[in-house]
Amino acid sequence: MRRTWALLALAAWAFMLMGYEGVQRPFVAESFGLDDAGIARLVGVVQLGVLGAFFLLWRADHLGRRWLMLLSLALLPLAALATAWAPGLIWFAAAQIATGAFTRSLFGIVPVVLSEEAPEGKRPRVQAWFGLVSNLGAQAGMLLMMAVLGQEHWRTGWLIGALPLLALPLAYRGLGETARFERARDQGRAQVRLWDVFHAPYTRRASGLIVASTLRGAAVMASLSWTAYHGISNLGLSGRTVAGLSFAATVAGLLGVPLAARLARTWGRRPTVVLGSALTVFGGVTYYHVPLEAGLPALLAVLIVSRIGLNIFNVGDRLVDTELFPTHLRATWTAWGRLGDTVSGVGSNLLLAVLADAMGGLVWAIGALSIACFVPATLLFLWVVPETRGLDLDSASLEDAAATGAVEPVEPRRDVPR
C-alpha cells in the first residue's frame, strides 16, 4: 500500500506541473509579447516534448519501470528550474520541451505500474485513484499559478515544482520493479523493437487505436486547453475568477472518477470511453460560446460537464491502454500513445493558429476542429477496440499469445469479478 501511495504522489507532482502548462499561457503571452496565433504556435512547439517521452517509455520495456520513474524524478526538477530561469523565448521553449518529456513519461508509466500490480478485478479502482490524485495535483498547480502567483510571479511556481528532487534518495530505496516486468525479462521478452506492438496478434488494435486516440486527443486538447486563456483574454475575467471557476468545476468534476470506475466495471471500458470523451468535447466546445452576459453560473455549468466527462474518459482510456497489450509491450504501447499526443498537441495548436486567422479568432476554430476530429475518432475506436471488462490482465492483453509466439488470440478467461 505504501508503494501505491508513492506512485500516486509521483502522479500528483507530474500533473501539478502539467497544470502549470495550461494556465500560464496568458502570462507567457504577455511576458514574451505574443498574440493569439503566436501563443498557439509556441504551445504547439512545446508539445514536441512528448517525443522525449516516446523514447523514454519505450526504453522502460527494456530497462524497467523503476529506471524510468527514478530518471524522471532526478531530471524533471532540473527542467523546472530551467523554465523558471529561462531568459528568452527560445530558452523557455527548450526548457518546456524537456519538462513535457518527463511529466508525460510519469503520466505514461505510473498507470502501467498500477495496472501490473493491482489485484485482478481492482484495476478500475486503482486507475480511479490515479485519476483522483492527478486531478488534485493539476488543480493545485492551476490554483498556485493563477490565484497565488499570477503574472508577476508565475516563474516561482516552477521553482516550487523542483522541490521533489529532495525525495530522490527515499524513492531510490522505496520504488521497486514490478513482478510482471521481471518475469518478462527473465523469459527474454524485454528487448522489443518499437514496431513490435503492431505485429500480430496486436495489429488491428494497435494500428486502429493509435489513429483513433490521436484524432480524439486533438479534439480534447482543442476543446479544453484554452479555457483559461479564453476566460482572461476574450471574456475579460480576472485570473482569480478563472481559477475559481476552474477549481469549482474540478471539484464537482471529481464525481466522474467513482462513476467511471463503476461504469468500467459494470458497463464496460468501451462505452465508458465514448461517454466520457463525448461529454468532454461537447461540454468544452459549448464553454467558448457562452456569453459573459449569461453569468458565471452558466460558464461553470458547462465546465462541470466537461470535467465530469474528462474524468470518466481518463479512467476508461487508461484501462484500455494498460489492458490491451502484454507486459513486454505495455510501456512501448504507452510510448506510441504519447507520440499520438505529440501529433495531437502540435497538430491541433498549429491548425488552430491557421483557423484562428481564417475564422476570426480561436472560438470558432476550436469548435470546428474539435467536431471534425471527434466523430471519426469515435467510430474508429468502436471498430477496432475489443471489450476487456471481466477479463484477467493476461487474457485481455494476450499475454499467453506473446509468451508462446502464437499469432491468434487465445481463448479469454473471464474468471475475475466484473
N, C-alpha and C positions, 0 to 999 in steps of 0.2 A: 504493500500500500504506500509505503514511503517513496518507493521508486516512481509510482504513478504520480504522486504529488510533485515530485521533482520534474517529471516530464511536463506536467500541466503548468508548472512555473515557467519552464522554458518557453512554452507556447504563449503564455500571457505576456512575457517580455517581448518576444518577437512581434506579437500583434500590437503591443504598445507602440513600437517603432513604426509598424505599418500604419497605425492610426495617425502618427505624425504626418506621414506622407500625404494622406488625403486632405487634411485640414490646413496644412501650411501653405497651400498653393496661393491664396491671395497675398500672404505675407511675402512669399518668394517672388511673386509677380511684381509687387511694389518695390521690393529691395533691388531687383535687377532690371526694373523698368520694362516689363513685358506686357503686351496686350493679350487679348483672348487667344489669338492664333499662336502667339509666342509661347504662352504658358502651356498650351496644348502640345506644341512641338517638344518642349522641354520634358513634359511628363512622358511623352512617347519615347524619347531617347533614354530616360531613366529606366523605363521598363526593360531595357536591354540587360539589366542586372539579372533577370531570370535566366539568361544564357549561362551565367555562372552557376546558378542553382541546378540547371540541367546537367552540367558536368559533375558537380558535387554529389548529386543524388544518384547518378549512375555509378559513381565510384563507391557509394555506400553498399552496392551489391557485390563489390569486390573486397573492400576493406572493412566493412561493418557499419552498423548503425551507430555504435558508440563513437567510432572515429569521427563521423560527421558532426555529431552533437558537440563533442569536445572542440573540434576545429571551429565551429560556428561560435561557440561560447568564448573562444580565445580571440577571434579576429573581428567579429561583429562590433564589439566595443571600440576597436581602433577605427573602423569605418564611421562609427557615430561621432567620434572625436574629430575625424577629418571633415565631416559635414559641418560641425559646429565652427570650425576654424577656416572653412573654405573662403579664400579672399575674392574669388571671382566666379562667374557663371560656369566656366569650363571645369574648374576645380570642384565646384559644388556638384555638377552633374556626375563627375567621376566618382566622388565620394558616395553619392546616392546610388550609383550603379553597384558599387561594392556592398553597400548596405542592403540593397534589394537582393543580391545574390545570397547573402547569409540569412536574412529574415525568411526568405522563401525556401531556403534549404531546411530550416527548422519547421516551417509550415508544412513541408512535404514529409519529413522523416518522422516527426513525432506521432502523427496518426498511424504511420506504418508500424511503429514500435507498439503503440497502444493496441492495435488490432492483432499483432502477433503474440502479445502477451495476455490478452483478455481471455477469460474462460468462454467456452462455447456458449452461445446464447446471450452473452453480455456485451457483444460488440456495439450494438446500438446505444447502450447505456454509457460506455466509456467514450464513444465518439460524441455523445451529447455533452458529457463533462468537458471534453475538449472544446466544444462549441461555446459552452458557458464561460470558461475561463478566458478563452480567446476574445469573446465579446467584452468581458470586463477589462482585459488588458488594452484592447483597442480603444474602449471608451475612456479609460484612464489617460491614455495618450492624447486623445482628442480634447478632453477637458483641460488637461495641463497646457496644451499648446494654445487652445482658443480662449479659455476663460481666465487662465492664470498668467501665462507668459505674454501672449499677444504679439503685435507687430514689433515692438521694441526689443523683446527678449526671446523670440522664438528659437534662436540658436541654443539657448540654455537648455532647452528640452533634450537636445542631442548630447549635451554633457551629462545630464542625468541618466540618459539611456546607456551610457558607457559603464555605469557603476557595477553591473553584474559581473564584470571582469574579476572582481574581488572574490566571487564564488567559484572560480575555476578550480582551486585545489579541492574543495568539497565535491564538486561534480566529478573530478577525476577519480575520486575514491568511490563515489556513490552510483555512478552510471555504468552498468554492465552491458554486455552484449545479450541479444535475445537468443533463446534456445533454438528457435526455428532457423535463424541465420547460421548458428554454429553447426546445426545438423546439415544444412545445405552445403556449407563449406566443407564439412567432413566427407560429404558424398561427392565432392568435386564439382558442384554446380554453382560455385561462386565466382566464376570467371566468364561473365557473359559479355556479348557484344551489344551495342546499343540497339541494333535492329532485330535481335533475337526475340524481342517482345512481339514482333509482327509475324513470326513463324507459326506454323500450325502447332497446336490447335487454337492459338490465340489470334489468328489473322483477322477474322471478322470483327471480333470485339475490339481489338486494338486499333485497327485502321478506321473503323467507323466511329469509335468513341473519341479518338483524337480530333477528328473533324468536328463532331458534334460539340465537344467541350470547348473547342476554340471559338466556334461561332457563338455559342451560348455565353462564353466568357466575355466576348466583345459586347454583347447586349447588356450583360450585368454591369460591366465596367462603365459603359457609356451612361447607363441609367442611374447609377448610384455614386460614381466617384466625383461628380461635380455638384453635389447638393450644397456643400458648404460654400463653394465658390459662387454659385447662383444666389444663395441667400445673401451674401455680403455684397457682391459686385452688381447683381441685377435687381434684387429686391431692396437693397439698401439697409439690410438688418445689421446690427452690431455683431461683433464676434461673440460676445457673451450670449446674445439672443440665439444665434445659430447653435452655439454649444449647448444651450439649454434645451432647444428643440431636439438636437441630436441625442442628448442624454436621456430625455423623456422617452423618445422613440426607441432607443436602445433598451432601456429598462422594460418597457412594455413588450418590445420585440423578443425578450428572453422567453416569453411564453411559447415561442416557436421551438425552443430546444427540447423540453419534455414532450411536446406534441410530436416533434419529428421522431424521437426515439420510439414513441408508441406507434406512430404510423408505419415506420420502417419495420417494426417487429410484427405488426398485425395486418397491415395493408400491403406492404412490400416496398422494396427500395425504389423501383421504377416510378410508381405513382407518387411517391414522396418527393423525388427529384423534380418531376414535372410540375406538381402543385406548387412546391416552394419556388422554383425558378419563375413560374408564371406570375405569382404574387409579387416577387421581387421586381421583375422588369416592368410590369404594368403599373404597379404602385409607384415605382421610381419615375417612370415617364410622366405619370399624372402630376407628380410634385412640381415639375417645371411649368405646368400650365395652370396652377392655382394662383390667382391674382392676390396681391397683398391685401386688397380690399376684402377678401373673403375671411381674413383674420388668421391669427396664428393657430387656432384650433384646427382649421381646415388643413393647413400645412402639416401640422402634427399628425393628423389622422392618416394622411397618405404615407407619411414617413413610417408610421407604426405598421401599416400594412406591408410595406416593402421590407421592413426589418424582421417582422414575423416570417415572411416568405424567405428571406435570406437565411435565417437560422434553420428553417425546415430544409431548404435546399442544401445547405452546407453539410448537415449531418448525413443526409441521404447520399450526397456526392462523395463524401469521404468513405462511406461504406462501399459504394460501388468501386472506387479507386483501389481500396485495400483488399477487396474480396475477389476480384476478377482475375488476379494474376498470382502465380506461385511465389514462394519465398525468394527464390534467386532472381526473380524479375520484378518483384514488388516495388522496390525503390527505383529501378530503371523505368518502370511504367510511370511512376510519380515524376521522374525527370522529364519524360515526354509530356506529361501533363503541365509541368511548369514551362516547357517550351511552348506549349499551346497558350499558356498565359502570356508569354512574351509576344507571340503573334497577336493575341487579343489586345494586349495593352498598347503595343506600338501601333498596330493597325487601327484600332478604334480611335486613338487620340490623333493620329495623323489624318485619318479620314474626317474626324470631327473638325480639325483645323481647316480642311478643304471645304467641308459642308458648311461650316460656320460662315465662311466668306461668301459662299454661294447662296445661302438661305437667310442671311441677315442676322446671324447670331447662333449661339450654342443651343438654344431652347428647341427649335425645330429640328436642328441637326441631330440632337440626342434622340428624339422620338423616332425619326426616320431610320437612323442606323440601328437602334435597339430592336425595332419590329422586324426589319429586314434580316437581321441575324437570328433572332429568337425562333421564328416559325420553322425554318428548315432545320435548325439545330434540334428542336424537339422531335420532329418527325424522324430524323436520322437516329437519334438516341433510342427511341422506342423500337426501331427496326433492328438494331444491332446488339443491344444490351440484354442479356438474359436476366431473369429474376433470381436472386440469391437468397431470398427470405426462406428461413428454415434449413438452410444448408450449413453443415460444418465448414470451417475455413478451407480444409484440404479439398473437399468436393467442389465448393464454389470456385476455387482458384485453379482447379485441375492439377493439383499438386501431384497426385498419383501418376497422371499422364506425363508430367515433367520428369518424375523420378524414373519411370520405365521407358521413356522415349517414345511413348505412343503418340500418334498424330490425331486420334479421335478422342473425344471426351469420354471419361469413364462414367459409369452409372452413378449419379449423385446420391449421397446418403442424406436423407432428411430425418436424422435421428436426434436433433437438438431441439430444445424448446423454441417455439416461434415467438 
